[in-house]
Amino acid sequence: MSDKADTGTSKALAIIEPDPTGPAGPSKPPREPRLTRETIGVIAGAAGVLAVCLIATALVANGESASSGDRTCLGPQMTVAVAPEVATVVGNILEDAGCGQFEVEAAKTDKVLQPLALDGDLPDVWIPDSSLWLDRIDPAVEPVTLRASMASSPVVLVSGDGLARTSFAEAFAEDDLLMGDPQRMMSALGTAVASRGKPQSEAKLAPYAERIASGEEGAGPTDSGRLAELQTVMSGVTATSEQQWSTYAPSLKATAPKEGTVVLDYPVLITADPSRRNSIAASITSFARVLDSGAADTALTQAGFRTSGAGKPAPNVGAYTLVDPATVAKTASEWNARLRPTRAIAVMDVSGSMAWPSAPDSATTRLRLTQEAASEAVSLLPGGAAIGLWAFSEKTEGTLGADHKVLVPTRQLATKDQRAQLTAEIAGLTARTGGGTSLHDTALAAYQAAVAAYDPLASNDVLLFTDGTNDDPDSIDVAELVRQLEAASDPRRPVRVLGIGITADADLGTLQAIADATGGAAYVAERPEDVGQVLREALEQR
């Protein structure tokens, strides 16, 4: 956020005026249409039958909403995944409306984002806490926006000592500032937005970034967890959604930060496969009608959310200043890149030449230096990184059992014993040396495995260590390797091969061809003692 924004006069900020009648004023404001004709047009382009049903729903929304008793809730079974904090109230709204065909489940964001990116099994409808989550991935099938916002909740500052903190600047001055994980909780993003361009504030958040990247359980506590801590110690300050404060800690002091804040907007998205959307059109119509009812607004407001029909919850922080959405989106992208974990298969050459001295008259082998570099990386990478280990050489039956062998499956380093297993297996590579270099077949197999196990919320790589040229007479040649790598690639599952050549004997031409086919890079440590530095450079290219 710029210094200009701090003054409260920036054009990037839009003031939202308080309701002059308060949350329970004498007259009910006119209901705003929830399903606009523009939304219907988008849906019409996605599914004709669905559009017809939703146009009828939009007409209801533009007039007086019918009560739940006026109509029957029609349509087949339909699954609805909802942000955990709103799942119970959505389920109750549907149950009270007599809509028994809806299966509502609380779903954390990453549980939907991953199949959404990979064309996996998805709920028919998804209600996350923020529309910004869709910027994290490239969906295999673009969701249809049924409603831009079911409800909203601004991010507010909450203090445990009874004294109001009216700005993020005051919050950053606190020694006991508590922060959530902005990669998994949009409520934590307000703090990150406020730190942009301010070195002291960014430095304040650096330890949080390190803890979150560690992958350790509890490294990024939830809103309710942080509020519970404030209530226990009666000190400290944190940023949470107004709804979470109103629900879990209304006795604590909460204020809207004067620099501007992030707002959770709870969009309603149709994520059903396009082939299914027409068949559940009647259910979607019923679902939309129920959400557009006054009863739904009342229930959501009573649960701590703001709605266009029922206004603000009690308690609330009143009017707030909205940060420019482009700034919020940019900050979310920056933190995603900053905290995006590594997911990699380390593929280690154990052919006979790796047991050669690293230099004339040296007692240290090429493999030994490579082992030291790999072990150092395993010890230094954060717990959120997921690392697996393969070994390869040509015709080493009885040692590997094939051209390559999976020694340690790819799992997060924070997983119990994963670091220890990797360290032990890396050390044990010395006993596996022998045979030729089965480079081509192994590179293809590792790439195919990484694509199959792709994590859309991580940086996916294959780290290929070798000191030689492929000398497996039964393997594919370079041209066929490149062709098969390109055939195995998937734009929705980008995996890079980072080739690391050990000494000038390594086949840089082949490593470069592999890298070019996968969007990766090739490096050569001409001096074996430089392997560690080369590996660090490779891992930094994210």
Order of alpha helices (4+ residues) and beta strands (2+ residues): alpha-beta-alpha-alpha-beta-alpha-beta-alpha-beta-beta-beta-alpha-beta-alpha-alpha-alpha-beta-alpha-beta-beta-beta-alpha-alpha-alpha-beta-alpha-beta-alpha-beta-beta-alpha-alpha-beta-alpha-beta-alpha-beta-alpha
